[in-house]
Structures are given as structure tokens and as C-alpha cells.
């Protein structure tokens, strides 16, 4: 006798298995489509990232606990002008590509980052490009993995070429510390250097204060253009009479200030003699070039720097009074001449 229930059971089992296979096929298809989509999207995003890196002169690097600092990115080589084949090897901290003066700071920044367990590290340094020039770069990295003690084991970062930014910063710095008339450093630069030289290894530290004589009379009689020309002539003579280690500045108005580290008072006085001799040799332009000078020296850290500068300034004014007495008659005639000018 034929069992109807058994046939129905077989059919139901077949249908159930068919739907299982169908669902698995749909899921497999969906998973395949999703993988293809994600792959295309990842490739698209990667391409966008590559274009952004090339356009912005960026290079990718990594640091690992086992291998240290390494660069395998061709964009890093392209950024430095080495071409696409220049990244075949690894650039390491001890390589010649990093400026020798910057290597200790890079290591210190990395050691501090590892010790502080910070999430990111940032440092600036110079790299040698294919032309042999040094280019400033900014490196930033983030922690990707840590060990059980929380110490970074892998750091990935980017390096940005900031050479042009550094040039702009340097130019702005020069403008802020440069006198526009004479080209010498200004009072702000003098004050900054005075703070830096407030240390024992700069002793003896001498200060020369100078005052350009008759600048006001020159401006009144011949105009400010001639007065500026007189200032520039005095600045050139003072700079040429000093050494490369001396810091020559325009203090303000008609005054100059010179810082001479590791210079005794007698050595500073020799420089003053050179300045006076050069001024005398310059002759009339159309006014006689003359600078009153005063010197003071710091031999001990117990002497406040402000008092040393003031002492040099006081001696300068004493000499200025003496020199002015010898030129009063000449300037009286010049004043009379300027009064007759139309």
C-alpha cells in the first residue's frame, strides 16, 4: 500500500533544502558583490589619497619596535627629487639624508613620545634632496599598536615638505629684527641677544654704544635723504670695523649698540679706534662723519647687564659733549647757511 505521508515528507524536505541553497546562494552573491564594492571603494579612496599626497608633497613612513624608523614609500623619494626608484632602500635616522644637527632632536622627540605614551608624535627636521640642498619637513605620526605595557610597537605617519613655509618665516623674522634704513639688526634683536649672552661662558662681555654726531643738523640743513645716507655710511663703517662674532645693531635714532662676547675692555677700545679712524678717512659727505663711542665691560656675573649697558651709554654721552664743543663754530656757520636756503 502506498504511504502518502512519506511522499509529502520527502517533498517538504526537498523544498526546505532548496530554499536553504537559495538563501546561501543569495548571501554568497551579496557577499561577493559587497567585497567587490568595498575593493573598488578602497582602491578609489587609495587613489584619492595618492593624488592628495603627490599634490601636497607628502611622504609616508613607519616606525616599529623591531625595525626602527623606515621609509618604503616612493612618494618620499619623489618629494626629495630622487625619482620613483629612489625609495628602493630604507632611509634611517643614521643616514646622510637627515641633517646632522637635527638627528639628536629627532631622537629626543621620539624618546619623549615613547616615554609619555602619547597618541601622536611631531617633529621638524631637514632632509637632503637629490640636488644636495637641505629641505625642511614636518613629520607627524600616530600609534597603531601597543604592547601589553602600553608602549608603542608600530607608528605610522606622514612627512610634509615645509621648506617654503620656513623661508617665509625666516623672511618675517629678518624683517622683525632688521632696521630698514641701515640694514643692521634693530633694538629688539639687541635685547634678545643680550638675554642670550647673560651667561658665564660669554664673559668678558663688552658693550659699545655709539652716537652719530650732527644727524639732526644734517637733516635740517640738507634734508632727511642726506641724513639717511649719513646713517648708512656710519652703519657700514661700524659693521666693517667689527668682527664676525660681534653683534652690531641700530639702537634707535642716531644711536648704535654693539655686543662683543668674550672681549676684554682693551680689545673693545681697539675696535673703537678702528671706527674713529675709518670715520676720519671717510671725509665730508657733505658732512664730516663722526661717531661718539662709549665702552663698558662685564667681567663677572655679579654685574647686572643693564648697568653695563648704561655705563657704556654714559661714557658715550661724555665723549659726545667733548666732541660737540669742537664743532660748534662749524655748525653755527652751517645753521646760518641753512637759514638762507629757500
C-alpha positions in Angstrom: 0.0 0.0 0.0 1.3 3.4 -0.9 2.2 5.8 2.0 1.1 9.3 1.1 2.6 11.0 4.2 6.1 9.7 3.4 5.9 11.3 -0.1 4.8 14.6 1.3 7.6 14.5 3.9 10.2 13.9 1.1 8.8 16.8 -0.9 8.9 19.1 2.1 12.4 18.2 2.9 13.4 18.8 -0.8 11.7 22.2 -0.7 13.4 23.1 2.6 16.8 22.2 1.2 16.1 24.1 -2.0 15.3 27.3 0.0 18.5 26.8 2.1 20.6 26.5 -1.0 18.8 29.5 -2.5 19.4 31.6 0.6 23.0 30.6 0.7 23.4 31.5 -3.0 21.8 34.9 -2.4 24.1 35.5 0.6 27.1 34.4 -1.3 26.2 36.7 -4.2 25.5 39.5 -1.9 28.8 38.9 0.0 30.7 38.7 -3.3 29.0 42.0 -4.5 29.9 43.6 -1.2 33.5 42.5 -1.4 33.8 43.8 -5.0 32.2 47.1 -3.9 34.5 47.5 -0.9 37.5 46.6 -3.0 36.6 49.2 -5.7 35.8 51.8 -3.0 39.1 51.1 -1.2 41.0 51.3 -4.5 39.2 54.6 -5.2 40.0 56.0 -1.8 43.6 54.9 -2.1 43.9 56.6 -5.4 42.4 59.8 -4.0 44.9 59.6 -1.1 47.8 59.1 -3.6 46.7 62.1 -5.5 46.5 64.2 -2.4 49.9 63.0 -1.2 51.5 63.8 -4.5 49.8 67.2 -4.8 50.8 68.2 -1.3 54.4 66.8 -1.3 53.8 64.3 1.4 55.6 61.0 2.2 54.6 58.1 4.3 56.8 56.5 6.9 56.6 53.9 9.7 58.4 53.1 12.9 58.4 49.7 14.5 59.9 48.4 17.7 61.9 45.8 15.8 62.9 47.6 12.6 63.0 51.2 13.9 62.3 54.2 11.6 61.9 53.3 7.9 60.5 54.7 4.7 59.3 52.4 1.9 57.1 55.0 0.1 58.0 56.1 -3.4 56.4 59.5 -2.7 59.0 60.2 -0.1 61.7 59.8 -2.8 59.7 61.8 -5.3 59.3 64.6 -2.7 63.1 64.8 -2.5 63.6 64.6 -6.2 65.1 61.1 -6.3 62.6 59.7 -8.7 60.4 56.6 -8.3 63.3 54.3 -8.0 64.8 56.2 -5.1 62.7 54.5 -2.4 64.1 51.0 -3.0 66.1 51.2 0.2 65.3 52.3 3.7 66.1 55.8 5.0 67.1 55.5 8.6 67.8 58.1 11.3 71.6 57.5 11.0 71.6 58.0 7.2 73.1 61.0 5.5 69.6 62.2 4.4 68.9 63.7 7.8 70.8 66.9 8.7 73.4 66.1 11.4 72.2 68.9 13.6 68.6 67.6 13.6 69.3 63.9 14.4 69.7 64.4 18.2 66.4 66.4 18.4 64.6 63.7 16.3 65.8 61.0 18.7 64.9 63.1 21.7 61.4 63.8 20.3 60.9 60.1 19.6 62.2 59.0 23.1 59.9 61.5 24.8 57.0 60.3 22.7 57.7 56.7 23.7 58.2 57.6 27.4 55.0 59.7 27.7 52.8 57.2 25.9 51.3 59.9 23.8 49.0 59.1 20.9 51.0 61.1 18.4 54.5 62.4 17.7 55.5 65.6 15.8 59.0 66.9 14.9 60.6 69.2 12.3 64.0 68.5 10.6 65.9 68.9 7.4 66.4 66.3 4.7 68.9 66.3 1.8 67.3 66.3 -1.6 68.7 64.9 -4.9 70.3 68.3 -5.6 72.2 68.2 -2.3 70.1 71.0 -0.8 68.5 70.8 2.7 64.7 70.8 2.7 62.7 71.4 5.9 60.0 68.8 6.6 57.4 68.3 9.3 56.8 64.6 10.4 53.7 63.6 12.2 52.9 60.1 13.4 50.1 58.2 15.3 50.3 55.0 17.3 48.8 52.0 15.5 49.6 49.2 18.1 51.0 48.8 21.6 52.3 46.0 23.7 50.9 44.8 26.9 52.7 47.5 28.9 51.2 50.2 26.6 54.4 51.0 24.8 54.0 51.7 21.0 55.1 48.9 18.8 54.1 50.4 15.5 53.7 54.0 14.5 52.6 55.2 11.0 53.0 58.8 9.9 53.4 61.3 7.1 56.1 63.9 6.3 55.2 67.2 4.8 57.6 69.5 2.9 57.6 72.9 4.7 60.6 74.5 3.0 58.6 77.4 1.6 56.9 77.9 4.9 60.2 78.1 6.6 61.5 80.6 4.1 58.5 82.8 4.7 59.0 82.5 8.5 62.7 83.3 8.1 61.9 86.4 6.0 59.3 87.6 8.5 61.9 87.0 11.3 64.5 89.0 9.4 62.1 91.9 8.8 61.1 92.0 12.5 64.7 92.2 13.6 66.2 94.4 10.9 66.4 98.2 10.7 65.0 99.2 7.3 67.4 102.2 6.8 70.8 100.8 7.7 70.2 97.0 7.2 71.6 96.4 10.7 69.7 94.4 13.4 67.4 96.6 15.5 66.8 97.2 19.2 64.6 94.2 19.6 67.4 91.9 18.3 69.8 93.6 20.6 67.6 93.0 23.6 67.1 89.3 22.6 70.8 88.7 22.2 71.5 90.5 25.5 69.3 87.9 27.2 71.1 85.0 25.4 74.5 86.4 26.5 73.6 86.6 30.1 75.8 83.5 30.9 79.2 82.9 32.2 80.8 81.5 29.1 80.2 84.9 27.3 82.5 86.7 29.8 84.1 89.0 29.4 81.2 90.7 27.7 81.9 94.2 26.3 79.3 96.7 25.2 80.0 99.6 22.8 77.4 102.4 22.5 77.8 104.8 19.6 76.0 108.1 18.7 76.2 109.6 15.2 77.1 113.2 15.7 75.3 116.1 13.9 72.5 113.9 12.4 69.8 116.5 13.4 71.8 119.3 11.9 72.3 117.3 8.7 68.6 116.6 8.4 67.8 120.3 9.0 70.4 121.6 6.5 70.4 119.0 3.8 67.2 117.0 4.3 66.4 113.6 5.6 67.7 111.8 2.5 71.2 113.1 3.2 70.7 112.2 6.9 69.8 108.7 6.0 72.8 108.5 3.8 74.9 109.6 6.7 73.3 106.9 8.9 74.0 104.2 6.3 77.7 105.3 6.0 78.1 105.2 9.7 76.5 101.7 9.9 78.8 100.3 7.2 81.9 101.7 8.9 80.9 100.3 12.3 80.0 96.9 10.8 83.2 96.7 8.8 85.3 97.7 11.8 83.8 94.8 14.0 84.4 91.1 13.9 82.1 88.4 12.7 81.3 87.4 16.2 80.3 90.9 17.2 76.6 91.9 17.2 76.1 95.3 15.6 72.7 96.9 15.9 71.0 100.3 15.4 69.8 101.1 18.9 67.4 103.8 17.6 67.5 107.2 16.1 71.2 108.2 15.8 72.5 105.6 18.2 74.2 102.3 17.6 74.9 99.4 20.1 77.4 96.6 19.8 77.7 93.4 21.8 81.1 91.8 22.0 81.1 88.4 23.7 84.4 87.1 25.1 86.0 90.5 24.6 88.0 92.5 27.1 87.7 96.2 27.5 91.1 96.8 25.9 90.0 94.8 22.9 86.8 96.8 22.7 88.7 100.0 22.8 90.8 98.9 19.8 87.6 98.4 17.8 86.5 101.9 18.8 89.8 103.3 17.5 89.2 101.5 14.2 85.8 103.0 13.9 87.1 106.6 14.6 89.9 106.1 12.1 87.5 104.9 9.4 85.2 107.8 10.0 88.1 110.3 9.7 89.2 108.7 6.5 85.7 109.0 5.1 85.9 112.8 4.8 83.0 115.1 4.1 79.7 113.5 2.7 78.9 116.6 2.6 79.1 116.5 6.4 82.0 115.1 8.4 81.3 111.6 9.6 81.8 111.3 13.3 80.6 108.8 15.9 80.9 109.3 19.7 81.6 106.0 21.4 81.4 104.6 24.9 82.6 101.2 26.3 81.8 99.1 29.3 82.7 95.5 30.1 81.1 92.8 32.2 83.8 90.7 33.9 81.6 89.0 36.5 78.1 87.6 36.6 77.6 89.7 39.7 77.4 92.8 37.4 73.9 93.4 36.2 73.8 93.6 32.4 71.5 96.7 32.5 74.2 98.6 34.5 76.9 97.6 32.0 74.8 98.9 29.1 74.0 102.1 31.0 77.7 102.7 31.8 78.6 102.4 28.1 75.9 104.8 27.3 77.1 107.3 29.9 80.6 107.2 28.5 79.3 107.7 25.1 77.4 110.9 26.1 80.5 112.2 27.9 82.5 111.8 24.7 79.7 113.3 22.7 79.8 116.5 24.8 83.5 116.9 24.3 83.3 116.3 20.6 80.4 118.7 20.2 82.4 121.6 21.7 85.0 121.3 18.9 82.4 121.5 16.1 80.1 124.3 17.5 81.6 127.0 15.3 81.4 124.9 12.1 77.8 124.0 12.8 76.9 127.7 13.6 78.0 128.6 10.1 76.1 125.6 8.7 73.0 126.7 10.6 73.3 130.2 9.1 73.6 128.7 5.6 70.6 126.6 6.1 68.5 129.6 7.2 69.3 131.3 3.9 68.1 128.3 1.9 64.8 128.8 0.0 
